Amino acid sequence: MIQTNELVSFLKLKTVHSGFLDQIKVSYRPLICPFDELLNEVKDAQSAFDIGCGSGQFALLLAEFTSIKKIGGIEIDKRLITNARDLLQPYSGKVTTDFQPYDGSTLPDSMKEYDLIFLIDVLHHIPVAFQESFIKKVYDHMRPGARFIVKDINGGSPFVLFNKMHDLIFAREIGHEWSMKRLIDTAQQAGFKVLSTSKKQIYVYPHYTVILTK
């Protein structure tokens, strides 16, 4: 089983070239986000797609700690796409990668090629008016049998206020967090089947993970 201390030790050795804050986010995020549990869910999957891949931190962990052979991702910030490509370049002989800019609206048809779709702490950053339709859009861009793994902050917990402060400081915005029940209800309405759910409190951050399939 993959452990958090392994992830932090590994990431501290990696460098991004876009400033101190990006480096901190890459190196220490496993201390407040259950990446270990997400990686342990990969199991025998051979390909994974990360919606909102950022600087490629989670993609890097997939390449290093799992048997994934193909990794894709999209991100609105083109600067972070450059980070992701740079971070994964040393794995070019082991893993095929494809990181592309996202226009905020159109999901790539290539998502149908992947066994796993990850959405990690992204849902609460999507504008309120588009959150529900985004879940349906992901469903429409997945192949039957693929898994959709959603990790987000639990809007049903009073500790959600700490994440709102976190986002205000680091992302300069206030998130729109859902409860786990709302995500499950919305996903089922979109056509998803629920495989498993879990909640985990890490310090002041209330997390949930919902694993869905088409």
C-alpha positions in Angstrom: 0.0 0.0 0.0 1.3 3.5 -0.9 1.9 5.8 2.1 1.7 9.6 2.4 5.3 9.9 3.6 6.6 8.1 0.5 4.7 10.6 -1.7 6.0 13.7 0.1 9.6 12.4 0.1 9.4 11.8 -3.6 7.7 15.1 -4.5 10.2 17.2 -2.5 12.9 16.1 -5.0 10.9 17.4 -8.0 11.2 20.9 -9.3 8.7 23.1 -11.2 9.8 26.3 -12.8 6.9 28.7 -12.1 7.6 30.0 -8.7 7.7 29.2 -5.0 4.0 28.7 -4.5 3.7 26.2 -7.3 6.6 24.3 -5.8 5.0 24.2 -2.4 1.7 22.9 -3.9 3.6 20.1 -5.7 5.7 19.1 -2.8 3.4 19.1 0.2 -0.2 18.7 -1.0 -0.2 14.9 0.0 -0.1 16.1 3.6 -3.6 17.5 3.3 -5.1 15.5 0.4 -5.5 11.7 0.4 -3.5 11.0 -2.7 -2.4 7.7 -1.1 -5.9 6.4 -1.1 -6.6 7.6 -4.7 -3.4 5.9 -6.0 -4.4 2.7 -4.2 -7.6 2.7 -6.2 -5.8 2.4 -9.5 -5.4 -1.3 -9.1 -5.0 -3.0 -12.6 -6.0 0.0 -14.7 -3.6 0.9 -17.6 -4.7 4.4 -18.3 -5.8 7.5 -16.4 -7.1 11.0 -17.3 -6.9 13.9 -14.8 -9.4 16.7 -15.2 -7.8 19.8 -13.9 -4.3 18.3 -13.8 -2.6 21.4 -12.6 1.2 21.2 -12.7 1.0 17.4 -13.1 1.6 16.5 -9.5 -0.9 13.6 -9.4 0.0 12.5 -12.9 3.6 12.3 -11.7 2.6 10.1 -8.8 0.6 7.8 -11.1 3.8 7.4 -13.3 6.0 6.7 -10.3 3.9 4.6 -8.0 1.4 2.7 -10.3 1.5 0.5 -13.3 -0.4 3.1 -15.4 1.0 3.2 -19.0 -1.0 6.1 -20.4 -1.8 9.4 -18.7 -3.8 12.3 -20.1 -5.0 15.6 -18.5 -6.5 19.0 -19.2 -6.0 22.3 -17.4 -7.2 25.8 -18.0 -3.9 27.5 -17.0 -1.4 26.9 -19.9 1.5 27.7 -17.6 0.6 24.7 -15.5 0.3 22.5 -18.6 4.0 23.4 -19.3 4.8 22.4 -15.7 3.1 19.0 -16.2 4.8 18.3 -19.4 8.2 19.1 -17.9 7.5 17.0 -14.7 6.5 13.9 -16.8 9.2 14.2 -19.4 11.7 11.9 -17.5 9.0 9.1 -17.8 8.7 9.3 -21.6 10.1 5.8 -21.9 7.7 4.3 -19.4 4.4 6.3 -19.8 2.6 7.9 -22.7 1.4 11.4 -21.7 -1.0 13.9 -23.3 -1.6 17.2 -21.4 -3.8 19.7 -23.2 -5.2 23.2 -22.4 -8.9 23.2 -21.5 -11.2 26.0 -22.7 -13.5 25.6 -19.7 -16.3 24.1 -21.8 -15.3 21.3 -24.3 -14.1 18.0 -22.9 -11.9 16.0 -25.3 -13.3 13.0 -27.1 -10.0 11.2 -26.2 -11.3 10.7 -22.6 -13.2 7.6 -24.0 -9.8 6.0 -24.3 -9.1 5.9 -20.6 -9.8 3.3 -17.9 -9.9 6.0 -15.1 -11.1 9.6 -15.0 -10.0 11.6 -12.0 -11.6 14.8 -10.7 -9.5 15.9 -7.7 -10.6 19.0 -5.8 -11.9 20.5 -9.0 -15.7 20.3 -8.7 -16.0 23.1 -6.1 -14.1 25.4 -8.5 -16.6 25.0 -11.3 -19.1 27.9 -11.6 -22.3 27.0 -9.8 -24.4 27.3 -12.9 -22.3 24.5 -14.7 -21.6 22.1 -11.9 -24.5 19.7 -12.5 -24.1 19.8 -16.3 -20.4 19.1 -16.0 -21.0 15.8 -14.3 -23.3 14.8 -17.1 -20.7 16.0 -19.7 -18.1 13.7 -18.1 -20.5 10.8 -18.3 -21.0 11.4 -22.0 -17.2 11.5 -22.6 -16.5 8.1 -20.8 -16.5 4.6 -22.3 -18.7 2.0 -20.6 -16.9 0.3 -17.8 -14.5 3.1 -17.1 -14.4 4.5 -13.5 -14.9 8.1 -12.5 -13.1 8.9 -9.3 -14.2 12.2 -7.7 -12.4 13.5 -4.6 -13.6 16.8 -3.3 -14.1 18.8 -0.1 -17.2 17.9 1.8 -19.6 20.9 1.7 -21.8 19.1 4.3 -19.1 19.5 7.0 -18.7 22.6 9.1 -15.0 22.3 8.5 -15.6 23.4 4.9 -15.0 26.9 6.1 -11.3 26.2 6.4 -11.2 25.1 2.8 -12.9 28.3 1.8 -10.2 30.3 3.6 -7.6 28.1 1.9 -9.0 28.8 -1.5 -9.3 32.5 -0.9 -5.6 32.6 0.0 -4.1 30.3 -2.6 -6.6 30.5 -5.5 -8.1 33.9 -4.8 -11.6 32.6 -5.0 -14.3 31.0 -2.8 -15.3 27.5 -3.8 -18.8 26.0 -4.1 -18.4 22.7 -2.3 -21.1 20.0 -2.5 -22.1 17.5 0.1 -21.3 13.9 -0.8 -25.0 13.2 -1.0 -25.5 15.9 -3.6 -22.7 14.5 -5.7 -24.1 11.0 -5.5 -27.6 12.2 -6.4 -26.4 14.2 -9.4 -24.1 11.4 -10.6 -27.0 8.9 -10.5 -29.3 11.3 -12.4 -26.6 11.6 -15.1 -26.5 7.8 -15.4 -23.6 6.8 -13.2 -23.6 3.8 -10.9 -21.9 4.2 -7.5 -19.2 1.7 -6.7 -18.0 3.1 -3.4 -17.9 6.1 -1.1 -15.7 7.3 1.7 -15.0 10.3 3.9 -11.7 11.3 5.6 -10.8 14.2 7.8 -7.2 15.4 7.4 -6.4 18.2 9.9 -9.1 20.8 9.1 -9.9 19.5 5.6 -13.0 17.3 5.3 -12.6 15.1 2.2 -14.9 12.6 0.4 -14.2 10.3 -2.4 -16.9 8.8 -4.6 -16.1 6.1 -7.2 -18.5 5.9 -10.1 -18.8 3.8 -13.2 -20.6 4.2 -16.5 
